[in-house]
Amino acid sequence: MSDPISALLLGIIEGLTEFLPVSSTGHLLIAQHWLGARSDFFNIVIQAGAILATLLVFRQRIWQLTTGLREREHRDYSAKLFVAFAVTALVGLPVRMAGWELPETVTPVAWALIIGGIWMLVAEYFAEKRGDNTHVTWTVAVAVGLAQVVAGVFPGTSRSATTIFLAMLLGLSRRSAAAEFAFLVGIPTMFAASAYAFLELWMDQGLGEEAWGDVAIAFVAAMVTGFIVVKWLLGFIKRHRFTGFAIYRIALGAGLLLLMPSGF
């Protein structure tokens, strides 16, 4: 398979899975065993393409927050978004600088998919007992920031699943409210991660070695696909639970452990 077609498929996979609670990084690592391994820079930057789709979907909400800072409600919400991002940066940056890299085998991803699926079922069950709450607390903001780091360190956990369900478990029980906060925090987080990955590549004098055409193809594919998925997901979770996604995660993880060779 040619590199551009491989990049296109990986971009579509990223866009399909970034916002669904199934782990985009986990799916990318699995797909790259057949489509060819890619650099960490490639994986991070195309995630930013999917996050750009969030920026487009939530553009009115972002404009409302930006222009409405005189209102206490908007200031409070914006401050909590900032705190969540700051926690991710303060904890995640040292982890990245310590030399963290994505795993080379699918086995840890498979276990993360299974454990994450069980976590989703448990978290949603207990969150539903808390009623219909849309208020973001400072505890939720800090927890979401930490959850993003956990999701980044353990591919297969899913950033959206970890942040959404932890927020729901800590009191932000309405699914759509938890998803909105998680997605909005993801915008500065992934753009900052992409900028840092670019800086690392530049400092290592590796800019000339990266397949920029493939990165561009995957970036656009992830953005277009991500836009469609976010619009669909926001409507879906207003009427449905996340149970189907949890079952999919558990089945996929179990299938990988049972069917794939040891060390794959």
VENFEN-V907253 format. One record per backbone hydrogen bond with DSSP energy under -0.5 kcal/mol. CO is the residue of the C=O (numbers start at 1). NH is the residue of the N-H. If there is no record, write none. Layout:
co=CO nh=NH
co=CO nh=NH
This chain:
co=2 nh=6
co=3 nh=7
co=4 nh=8
co=5 nh=9
co=6 nh=10
co=7 nh=11
co=8 nh=12
co=9 nh=13
co=10 nh=14
co=11 nh=15
co=12 nh=16
co=13 nh=17
co=14 nh=18
co=17 nh=22
co=20 nh=22
co=20 nh=23
co=23 nh=27
co=24 nh=28
co=25 nh=29
co=26 nh=30
co=27 nh=31
co=28 nh=32
co=29 nh=33
co=30 nh=33
co=31 nh=34
co=31 nh=35
co=32 nh=36
co=39 nh=43
co=40 nh=44
co=41 nh=45
co=42 nh=46
co=43 nh=47
co=44 nh=48
co=45 nh=49
co=46 nh=50
co=47 nh=51
co=48 nh=52
co=49 nh=53
co=50 nh=53
co=50 nh=54
co=51 nh=55
co=52 nh=56
co=53 nh=57
co=54 nh=58
co=56 nh=59
co=58 nh=62
co=59 nh=63
co=60 nh=64
co=61 nh=65
co=62 nh=66
co=63 nh=67
co=64 nh=68
co=66 nh=69
co=68 nh=71
co=71 nh=75
co=72 nh=76
co=73 nh=77
co=74 nh=78
co=75 nh=79
co=76 nh=80
co=77 nh=81
co=78 nh=82
co=79 nh=83
co=80 nh=84
co=81 nh=85
co=82 nh=86
co=83 nh=87
co=84 nh=88
co=85 nh=89
co=86 nh=90
co=87 nh=91
co=88 nh=92
co=89 nh=93
co=91 nh=95
co=92 nh=96
co=93 nh=97
co=94 nh=98
co=95 nh=100
co=96 nh=99
co=106 nh=110
co=107 nh=111
co=108 nh=112
co=109 nh=113
co=110 nh=114
co=111 nh=115
co=112 nh=116
co=113 nh=117
co=114 nh=118
co=115 nh=119
co=116 nh=120
co=117 nh=121
co=118 nh=122
co=119 nh=123
co=120 nh=124
co=121 nh=125
co=122 nh=126
co=123 nh=127
co=124 nh=128
co=126 nh=129
co=127 nh=130
co=128 nh=131
co=131 nh=133
co=133 nh=174
co=135 nh=137
co=137 nh=141
co=138 nh=142
co=139 nh=143
co=140 nh=144
co=141 nh=145
co=142 nh=146
co=143 nh=147
co=144 nh=148
co=145 nh=149
co=146 nh=150
co=147 nh=151
co=148 nh=152
co=149 nh=153
co=150 nh=154
co=153 nh=155
co=154 nh=157
co=158 nh=162
co=159 nh=163
co=160 nh=164
co=161 nh=165
co=162 nh=166
co=163 nh=167
co=164 nh=168
co=165 nh=169
co=166 nh=170
co=167 nh=172
co=168 nh=171
co=171 nh=173
co=174 nh=178
co=175 nh=179
co=176 nh=180
co=177 nh=181
co=178 nh=182
co=179 nh=183
co=180 nh=184
co=181 nh=185
co=182 nh=186
co=183 nh=187
co=184 nh=187
co=184 nh=188
co=185 nh=189
co=186 nh=190
co=187 nh=191
co=188 nh=192
co=189 nh=193
co=190 nh=194
co=191 nh=195
co=192 nh=196
co=193 nh=197
co=194 nh=198
co=195 nh=199
co=196 nh=200
co=197 nh=201
co=198 nh=202
co=199 nh=203
co=200 nh=204
co=201 nh=206
co=202 nh=205
co=206 nh=209
co=206 nh=210
co=210 nh=212
co=211 nh=215
co=212 nh=216
co=213 nh=217
co=214 nh=218
co=215 nh=219
co=216 nh=220
co=217 nh=221
co=218 nh=222
co=219 nh=223
co=220 nh=224
co=221 nh=225
co=222 nh=226
co=223 nh=227
co=224 nh=228
co=225 nh=229
co=226 nh=230
co=227 nh=231
co=228 nh=232
co=229 nh=233
co=230 nh=234
co=231 nh=235
co=232 nh=236
co=233 nh=237
co=235 nh=238
co=236 nh=239
co=236 nh=240
co=242 nh=245
co=242 nh=246
co=243 nh=247
co=244 nh=248
co=245 nh=249
co=246 nh=250
co=247 nh=251
co=248 nh=252
co=249 nh=253
co=250 nh=254
co=251 nh=255
co=252 nh=256
co=253 nh=257
co=254 nh=258
co=255 nh=259
co=256 nh=260
co=261 nh=264
